[in-house]
Amino acid sequence: MLFKHPNLLWALSLLLIPIFIHLFQLRRFKKTPFTNVKILKKVEAQSRKSNSLKKWLLLFTRLLLLTALIIAFAQPFIPGKTALKSNEIVIYLDNSLSTQAKMGTATLLENMVQGILKSIPEEEVFTLFTNDKIFKEVRIGDIKNDLLALPYSNNQLQLKEINLKAKTFFSKAEGIRKDLVLISDFQKTINSPTIDTIPDINRHLVKLTPESLVNISIDTVFIHSYSSDNLELKSMLSTNTELDNTPISLYNGERLIAKTSVTFNKNKKGEVIFTIPANELINGEIVITDSGLNYDNQLYFNLAKQDKIKVLSIGDVDSDYLRRIYNKEVFQYSNLSLKSLNYSVLESQNLIILNELNSIPIALQNALQAYKNTGGSLVVIPSSEINMENYNPFLMGLSKTMLVSLVKEERKISQIAFAHPLYKNVFEKEVTNFQYPSVKSYYNIKSAMPKILSYQSGDPFLVGEDGTYLFTASISKENSNILNSPLIVPTLYNMGMASLKMPEIYEMIGSKTTVDIPVSLTKDRILKVSLKDFEFIPFQQSFTNKTTLTFNDYPGVSGIYDITDEGKTIKNISFNLPREESLLHYLDLDDLKASSKNDNISALFQNIEKDNSINELWKWFVILALAFIFIEVLIQKFLK
């Protein structure tokens, strides 16, 4: 027990005064003679005995009365565990996508916000941060409207990130109680491989759990197959429980164009195929309805008439195989000899192939170097009789590559760099046993570019990166049989496809995405991206034959966006939220270390307030003093 005014306790020393008065009887009695004193002696003895008891009782009662009053004025109290320390509170409020799940009639996030609004005293100063917002050193009234309008975020902080971020909000002063409150549904996506402990900080966990754990998610959609007339779209779905048929709809804008149902297998996976007309502009939306999370009930995508990729082959040799690979449906292929080449057409090409030139004119070298600097893609296929002194300065300036010597020995092409971007989604598995193509002669090179195809000796047959590719041997029929190998088709085809990055039918929010738009912009023109009233300007890089848009932090809302040039829509692009939180898998709080673990926000803040509170006792001592007054009255009245 402590006192607010301990100096008043010195008044207890005044209690010695009535004690002294009682012990030393200062009152003098007058003696009166009587003839018969026998009866008087008996009365005197009884009276003295009775008076002595009453005086002692009154003395103790009054002493206790004064003691209670003095202690009451000294204001005694019993402090809570940390009541005598200053207090700092930092709150993490999880507004991730999984908090869309229902708890009662409201979502988890809405319940979290209401719990905070009802539990924190109005005068309390605290810091609150979410996955994407910070409210530093505020009172609850300052941020009430912000919390009520708090949007969901696709950026889920990890526990380690939460701890590190929270540390920055606490002061470095010692002797202060520091409380970190984590309010979340604690999806497994929040967990970190390693979780830092925070010394001198009390970490409290509040876990809110949805009433229903049933959820269906549209995970992805992609082009399954296509023909000249029709296109098949396959959509993959998943659930976390056993379900019967679930309706699913496909819209083109506002128009319903297909409706079917999906059945889930024992692995809780489902798929559905939509057949739609080929080469038709579609701003698509796949929609389901369920009682779980809302964000994964729709998936947006775009199907557009693809811009043809411009491919130019320069050379006098047979190039029919190139014409067959670069078909008219996807590519705009042309072949020119050196004599008929107009250098002005180079800058408009997406891919240029130097097809077995013995030497490269200096003017063409300079034009190709400028073309590469503006983002173009280049493939160099040497002949068996090239002028290395002519080639090497060009290759060194292009990719720091040099031809060393011509090796006239047969080699088999047996090694494939399956991880190279050129072969992404080409092979279902790594193939080690196939009919190896071969060459009769090749060039030894020195190059920093990674190998794509190699001979059995380890020497490279094809190297390349960043849109620059170099074959180390002629691929003519006289020198190689690779044109008869199935390996040549995906190799050259993907070189062409990579030269103009076609947008996927949709992109994921939160991941870095680049999209090439076949528009060349002047200095003052920029491309804008918009959805309804929201508009932003992405990072963009303009080249002579295209403009590359880069998306990272924006946008943050799923939907079909317009890409506009001076107010005119030139293309659409769809963005969807990631599906990691759709599984509704939660952590067990018993696996986490914390000062307290709760399922109720109000109960937690009541406990924190109790630890910081003071139990004042002066009222009880006033009541005790009144009780002693009452006891004294009873003694005076009934004790004769």
TAFENDA-V255134 format. One record per residue. N is the residue number from 1. RES is the residue in three letters. NEAR is the number of other ideal C-beta (glycine too) atoms within 8 Angstrom. Layout:
BEGIN
<<N/RES/NEAR> <N/RES/NEAR>>
END
This chain:
BEGIN
<<1/MET/6> <2/LEU/8> <3/PHE/12> <4/LYS/8> <5/HIS/8> <6/PRO/8> <7/ASN/5> <8/LEU/10> <9/LEU/10> <10/TRP/6> <11/ALA/8> <12/LEU/8> <13/SER/6> <14/LEU/7> <15/LEU/10> <16/LEU/7> <17/ILE/7> <18/PRO/10> <19/ILE/10> <20/PHE/8> <21/ILE/8> <22/HIS/9> <23/LEU/5> <24/PHE/6> <25/GLN/3> <26/LEU/5> <27/ARG/4> <28/ARG/4> <29/PHE/4> <30/LYS/4> <31/LYS/4> <32/THR/4> <33/PRO/4> <34/PHE/6> <35/THR/4> <36/ASN/6> <37/VAL/7> <38/LYS/6> <39/ILE/7> <40/LEU/9> <41/LYS/8> <42/LYS/8> <43/VAL/8> <44/GLU/8> <45/ALA/8> <46/GLN/8> <47/SER/8> <48/ARG/8> <49/LYS/8> <50/SER/9> <51/ASN/8> <52/SER/8> <53/LEU/9> <54/LYS/10> <55/LYS/9> <56/TRP/9> <57/LEU/10> <58/LEU/11> <59/LEU/11> <60/PHE/8> <61/THR/12> <62/ARG/11> <63/LEU/11> <64/LEU/10> <65/LEU/12> <66/LEU/10> <67/THR/10> <68/ALA/13> <69/LEU/11> <70/ILE/12> <71/ILE/12> <72/ALA/13> <73/PHE/10> <74/ALA/13> <75/GLN/10> <76/PRO/14> <77/PHE/13> <78/ILE/8> <79/PRO/9> <80/GLY/10> <81/LYS/5> <82/THR/9> <83/ALA/10> <84/LEU/4> <85/LYS/8> <86/SER/7> <87/ASN/9> <88/GLU/11> <89/ILE/10> <90/VAL/15> <91/ILE/12> <92/TYR/16> <93/LEU/13> <94/ASP/15> <95/ASN/12> <96/SER/16> <97/LEU/13> <98/SER/12> <99/THR/14> <100/GLN/11> <101/ALA/15> <102/LYS/11> <103/MET/11> <104/GLY/6> <105/THR/3> <106/ALA/8> <107/THR/10> <108/LEU/14> <109/LEU/12> <110/GLU/8> <111/ASN/12> <112/MET/14> <113/VAL/12> <114/GLN/9> <115/GLY/13> <116/ILE/15> <117/LEU/10> <118/LYS/7> <119/SER/10> <120/ILE/9> <121/PRO/6> <122/GLU/7> <123/GLU/5> <124/GLU/9> <125/VAL/6> <126/PHE/13> <127/THR/12> <128/LEU/14> <129/PHE/13> <130/THR/12> <131/ASN/10> <132/ASP/6> <133/LYS/8> <134/ILE/7> <135/PHE/10> <136/LYS/6> <137/GLU/5> <138/VAL/11> <139/ARG/10> <140/ILE/13> <141/GLY/6> <142/ASP/7> <143/ILE/11> <144/LYS/9> <145/ASN/6> <146/ASP/9> <147/LEU/12> <148/LEU/7> <149/ALA/6> <150/LEU/11> <151/PRO/5> <152/TYR/10> <153/SER/12> <154/ASN/11> <155/ASN/8> <156/GLN/14> <157/LEU/10> <158/GLN/9> <159/LEU/11> <160/LYS/10> <161/GLU/9> <162/ILE/11> <163/ASN/13> <164/LEU/9> <165/LYS/11> <166/ALA/14> <167/LYS/9> <168/THR/6> <169/PHE/9> <170/PHE/11> <171/SER/5> <172/LYS/3> <173/ALA/6> <174/GLU/4> <175/GLY/5> <176/ILE/10> <177/ARG/11> <178/LYS/10> <179/ASP/12> <180/LEU/15> <181/VAL/11> <182/LEU/11> <183/ILE/13> <184/SER/14> <185/ASP/13> <186/PHE/9> <187/GLN/14> <188/LYS/8> <189/THR/9> <190/ILE/13> <191/ASN/8> <192/SER/8> <193/PRO/2> <194/THR/5> <195/ILE/10> <196/ASP/7> <197/THR/5> <198/ILE/10> <199/PRO/4> <200/ASP/5> <201/ILE/11> <202/ASN/9> <203/ARG/11> <204/HIS/15> <205/LEU/13> <206/VAL/14> <207/LYS/12> <208/LEU/12> <209/THR/8> <210/PRO/11> <211/GLU/6> <212/SER/8> <213/LEU/8> <214/VAL/11> <215/ASN/14> <216/ILE/14> <217/SER/12> <218/ILE/15> <219/ASP/9> <220/THR/7> <221/VAL/13> <222/PHE/7> <223/ILE/9> <224/HIS/7> <225/SER/6> <226/TYR/7> <227/SER/7> <228/SER/3> <229/ASP/5> <230/ASN/9> <231/LEU/12> <232/GLU/11> <233/LEU/14> <234/LYS/11> <235/SER/15> <236/MET/11> <237/LEU/17> <238/SER/13> <239/THR/12> <240/ASN/9> <241/THR/7> <242/GLU/4> <243/LEU/8> <244/ASP/4> <245/ASN/6> <246/THR/13> <247/PRO/9> <248/ILE/15> <249/SER/10> <250/LEU/15> <251/TYR/12> <252/ASN/8> <253/GLY/5> <254/GLU/3> <255/ARG/6> <256/LEU/7> <257/ILE/7> <258/ALA/9> <259/LYS/7> <260/THR/8> <261/SER/8> <262/VAL/13> <263/THR/7> <264/PHE/12> <265/ASN/7> <266/LYS/3> <267/ASN/4> <268/LYS/10> <269/LYS/9> <270/GLY/12> <271/GLU/9> <272/VAL/11> <273/ILE/9> <274/PHE/10> <275/THR/8> <276/ILE/13> <277/PRO/7> <278/ALA/10> <279/ASN/4> <280/GLU/8> <281/LEU/6> <282/ILE/10> <283/ASN/11> <284/GLY/14> <285/GLU/11> <286/ILE/14> <287/VAL/10> <288/ILE/14> <289/THR/5> <290/ASP/9> <291/SER/5> <292/GLY/9> <293/LEU/14> <294/ASN/5> <295/TYR/9> <296/ASP/15> <297/ASN/11> <298/GLN/10> <299/LEU/12> <300/TYR/14> <301/PHE/12> <302/ASN/14> <303/LEU/10> <304/ALA/8> <305/LYS/6> <306/GLN/6> <307/ASP/6> <308/LYS/7> <309/ILE/14> <310/LYS/12> <311/VAL/17> <312/LEU/14> <313/SER/13> <314/ILE/14> <315/GLY/13> <316/ASP/4> <317/VAL/8> <318/ASP/5> <319/SER/10> <320/ASP/6> <321/TYR/9> <322/LEU/14> <323/ARG/9> <324/ARG/7> <325/ILE/11> <326/TYR/13> <327/ASN/7> <328/LYS/6> <329/GLU/4> <330/VAL/10> <331/PHE/12> <332/GLN/8> <333/TYR/11> <334/SER/8> <335/ASN/11> <336/LEU/11> <337/SER/8> <338/LEU/11> <339/LYS/4> <340/SER/6> <341/LEU/10> <342/ASN/6> <343/TYR/8> <344/SER/5> <345/VAL/10> <346/LEU/12> <347/GLU/11> <348/SER/7> <349/GLN/13> <350/ASN/12> <351/LEU/15> <352/ILE/15> <353/ILE/13> <354/LEU/13> <355/ASN/12> <356/GLU/11> <357/LEU/12> <358/ASN/7> <359/SER/8> <360/ILE/11> <361/PRO/7> <362/ILE/6> <363/ALA/7> <364/LEU/12> <365/GLN/12> <366/ASN/8> <367/ALA/10> <368/LEU/15> <369/GLN/11> <370/ALA/9> <371/TYR/14> <372/LYS/12> <373/ASN/6> <374/THR/10> <375/GLY/11> <376/GLY/17> <377/SER/12> <378/LEU/15> <379/VAL/13> <380/VAL/9> <381/ILE/10> <382/PRO/14> <383/SER/10> <384/SER/11> <385/GLU/4> <386/ILE/13> <387/ASN/7> <388/MET/8> <389/GLU/5> <390/ASN/10> <391/TYR/13> <392/ASN/10> <393/PRO/8> <394/PHE/12> <395/LEU/13> <396/MET/10> <397/GLY/7> <398/LEU/11> <399/SER/11> <400/LYS/6> <401/THR/14> <402/MET/10> <403/LEU/13> <404/VAL/7> <405/SER/6> <406/LEU/8> <407/VAL/9> <408/LYS/5> <409/GLU/5> <410/GLU/6> <411/ARG/13> <412/LYS/9> <413/ILE/14> <414/SER/7> <415/GLN/10> <416/ILE/10> <417/ALA/11> <418/PHE/7> <419/ALA/4> <420/HIS/8> <421/PRO/5> <422/LEU/10> <423/TYR/13> <424/LYS/6> <425/ASN/2> <426/VAL/6> <427/PHE/8> <428/GLU/2> <429/LYS/4> <430/GLU/6> <431/VAL/7> <432/THR/4> <433/ASN/3> <434/PHE/5> <435/GLN/4> <436/TYR/8> <437/PRO/13> <438/SER/11> <439/VAL/16> <440/LYS/8> <441/SER/11> <442/TYR/12> <443/TYR/13> <444/ASN/11> <445/ILE/12> <446/LYS/6> <447/SER/11> <448/ALA/5> <449/MET/11> <450/PRO/8> <451/LYS/10> <452/ILE/15> <453/LEU/12> <454/SER/12> <455/TYR/14> <456/GLN/9> <457/SER/5> <458/GLY/6> <459/ASP/10> <460/PRO/12> <461/PHE/14> <462/LEU/12> <463/VAL/14> <464/GLY/10> <465/GLU/8> <466/ASP/3> <467/GLY/11> <468/THR/12> <469/TYR/13> <470/LEU/15> <471/PHE/12> <472/THR/13> <473/ALA/13> <474/SER/14> <475/ILE/11> <476/SER/11> <477/LYS/6> <478/GLU/6> <479/ASN/11> <480/SER/13> <481/ASN/8> <482/ILE/12> <483/LEU/9> <484/ASN/5> <485/SER/9> <486/PRO/5> <487/LEU/11> <488/ILE/13> <489/VAL/8> <490/PRO/10> <491/THR/12> <492/LEU/12> <493/TYR/10> <494/ASN/12> <495/MET/13> <496/GLY/15> <497/MET/10> <498/ALA/10> <499/SER/12> <500/LEU/10> <501/LYS/8> <502/MET/7> <503/PRO/10> <504/GLU/5> <505/ILE/10> <506/TYR/12> <507/GLU/13> <508/MET/10> <509/ILE/13> <510/GLY/7> <511/SER/7> <512/LYS/6> <513/THR/9> <514/THR/9> <515/VAL/11> <516/ASP/12> <517/ILE/12> <518/PRO/7> <519/VAL/9> <520/SER/8> <521/LEU/11> <522/THR/4> <523/LYS/4> <524/ASP/4> <525/ARG/8> <526/ILE/7> <527/LEU/16> <528/LYS/9> <529/VAL/15> <530/SER/10> <531/LEU/10> <532/LYS/4> <533/ASP/3> <534/PHE/8> <535/GLU/7> <536/PHE/9> <537/ILE/8> <538/PRO/10> <539/PHE/6> <540/GLN/12> <541/GLN/8> <542/SER/7> <543/PHE/11> <544/THR/9> <545/ASN/13> <546/LYS/12> <547/THR/13> <548/THR/14> <549/LEU/14> <550/THR/11> <551/PHE/12> <552/ASN/7> <553/ASP/3> <554/TYR/7> <555/PRO/12> <556/GLY/7> <557/VAL/8> <558/SER/9> <559/GLY/9> <560/ILE/11> <561/TYR/12> <562/ASP/9> <563/ILE/14> <564/THR/12> <565/ASP/10> <566/GLU/5> <567/GLY/4> <568/LYS/6> <569/THR/7> <570/ILE/9> <571/LYS/8> <572/ASN/11> <573/ILE/12> <574/SER/15> <575/PHE/14> <576/ASN/11> <577/LEU/11> <578/PRO/10> <579/ARG/8> <580/GLU/7> <581/GLU/13> <582/SER/11> <583/LEU/10> <584/LEU/14> <585/HIS/5> <586/TYR/10> <587/LEU/10> <588/ASP/5> <589/LEU/10> <590/ASP/5> <591/ASP/5> <592/LEU/10> <593/LYS/5> <594/ALA/9> <595/SER/5> <596/SER/9> <597/LYS/9> <598/ASN/11> <599/ASP/6> <600/ASN/8> <601/ILE/13> <602/SER/9> <603/ALA/8> <604/LEU/14> <605/PHE/10> <606/GLN/9> <607/ASN/9> <608/ILE/11> <609/GLU/9> <610/LYS/8> <611/ASP/11> <612/ASN/10> <613/SER/8> <614/ILE/8> <615/ASN/8> <616/GLU/8> <617/LEU/10> <618/TRP/13> <619/LYS/8> <620/TRP/7> <621/PHE/13> <622/VAL/11> <623/ILE/8> <624/LEU/10> <625/ALA/12> <626/LEU/8> <627/ALA/8> <628/PHE/13> <629/ILE/9> <630/PHE/8> <631/ILE/9> <632/GLU/12> <633/VAL/8> <634/LEU/8> <635/ILE/12> <636/GLN/7> <637/LYS/6> <638/PHE/5> <639/LEU/8> <640/LYS/3>>
END
